[in-house]
Amino acid sequence: MNSQTINIHAGLIERCRNGDQVAQYEIYQLYSKAMYNTALRICAVQEEAEDVLQEAFLSAFRNIASYREDSTFGAWLKRIVINKAITSLRRSEKEALMMEEVEDVEKYDDGFESVSGLTVERVKAAVLELPKGFRSVVSLYLFEGYDHKEISDILGITESTSKSQFKRGKDKLRQLLEKEVKYG
């Protein structure tokens, strides 16, 4: 990554470090929609995603001095959003997270076969219909680009559990999408 890309908002970030609320609002305007979508993919509940977004921005502005500029500001902020969303998921354990330890999945397949006639928006909407445990692994893997080792670290589960939850979540997602195509 070149320094031009990394420091695209260097002036705004410096102003935020100095407590400039106008700069903070500008940063919020630049990143809030993308960060909200990230939170929503993990939390699936609008109000919960909104809370995560607010907590993430407050945390980012409180801890902006720790931003080292070794990655883009957006990547640093996204990591905060993901961590806050995972924490929120853990707090709202009313629905079973379905993160039980399971044996390794033999012939594990990372691929995701497509169901014809669907839009990206519909796939994202179907992911929101998955149970929390499946949804968090599928979202982190498909949409956020984390591998199973990283997901296991983020969620505090084993790598094999991440793989099996992804496989089971992917199968459930395929069922939801095929059902829609069939009866849609």
RALIN-V397630 format. One record per run of one state. SS is the DSSP state (H for helix, E for strand, L for the rest). FROM is the first residue (numbers start at 1). TO is the last residue. If there is no record, write none. Layout:
SS&FROM&TO ; SS&FROM&TO
This chain:
L&1&2 ; H&3&6 ; L&7&9 ; H&10&17 ; L&18&20 ; H&21&43 ; L&44&45 ; H&46&62 ; L&63&63 ; H&64&66 ; L&67&72 ; H&73&91 ; L&92&119 ; H&120&128 ; L&129&131 ; H&132&143 ; L&144&147 ; H&148&155 ; L&156&158 ; H&159&183 ; L&184&184
